[in-house]
Amino acid sequence: MTYCLDVGLINRGHPMERIAWISVVVGTLILLVYAVYYSFNELFNNAGVPAPVKIAVPILLCGVVALALVIVKERIAGLRKENFRRDDK
């Protein structure tokens, strides 16, 4: 059986593997959300941070998120368009 990392959670492997990947993803998301919340809280509650920085950081974060969403959308669209055929002869 060939395992392809590109399919990730879509892989029909062992159920324990799927549970492990889900727990890794959920744990990472929880830590990222906490880090973003803590960072924004410190950024906006600290009087020593200049106003342009308070404006630029959220704009930059929105741009990075938008680019990531476009990349994910294109990857999903590309996976749907690909025709895989089996050459096991």
Buried (B, 14 or more C-beta within 10 A) or exposed (E): EEEEEEEEEEBEEEEEEBEEBEEEEEEEEEEEEEEEEEEBEEEEEEEEEEEEEEEEBEEEEEEEEEEEEEEEEEEEEEEEEEEEEEEEE
